[in-house]
């Protein structure tokens, strides 16, 4: 049995996808979120109260970053394999000894980017010995949506974090940092024209596993959006300083959440070996109007499901922390992930 903790927009996609081949139990504290699932057994309440937790073959966590860490540690101490899509700012390797001691595996940041982006970068780094890789990623509406020109395609608070958290990258083997709102540029993308670009902090475990070259991630938005975010930041709307009992950041988080709605979106991913060692991988994925699944839901949910299935089918083995990029070391595991996504109409183009 698979337990999926978190039945929000991404967790629901993962639960529904995995339920096609396995028994799934979805866990959430929100009855409203659980009610949107179809044909899946659910548990409303605290995950610690789930009777089956200690017997699950695998647990997928799809939680806000601020609570994911304690949940993951608790599950690993139970000796259960964990595939997690939450982007958290702690070092995932802190759980390596716990997972090994309890005979289980932890796949951190196993979504779209980080996640699938790491797998493709891993293929270039380990399979083709590329030492200069650029990752370009986007999750945006097919057309700019007012007033910001963008609607959050994942957790709204995490979107603001993406603009305010220093973006870490590797340059000639050294760890560097840049402030995203100080790196705003434009990039020409085929089929989309000129888009805003900025450095983003999505390399995850690559920051520790690729320390002999250069790797950077850049995120794209519709033109003009990033200047609006820079204005809000400069005015203090992303500040955590309390004013009259609440911070501007808390209010901004709520206002960003209120803009969220289902409109057709598109996901873009390019993983490019700038030193020409290996092929360029690219994906352009669109909203699934037939099944009513956002492109971000497809890219995140199906990538996480693919990694979960790879663990369950012993394509990925071992104990301890297993970064997504290590899948690129193993032809069998890599081919399994690629085929899984291909069967779900995620077209990964290979050039060169």
Secondary structure, DSSP 8 states (H G I E B T S, - for coil): -EEEE--SHHHHHHHHHHTTTS-EEEEES-HHHHTT-SS-EEEES-GGG-GGGGG-SEEEE---HHHHHHHHHHHHHTT--EEE----SS-GGGGHHHHHHTT-EEE-S-BTTTBHHHHHHHIIIIIS---EEEEEEEEEESS--TTTT---SS-HHHHHHHHHS-EEEEETTEEEEE-GGGS-EEEEETTTEEEEEEE-S--TTHHHH--SSEEEEEEEE-TTHHHHHHHHHHTTTT---EETTEEHHHHHHHHHHHT-----EEEEEEEEETT--S-EEEEEEE-BTTTTB-HHHHHHHHHHHHHHHHHHTTSS--SEE--GGGGGG-HHHHHHHHHHHHHTT---EEE-
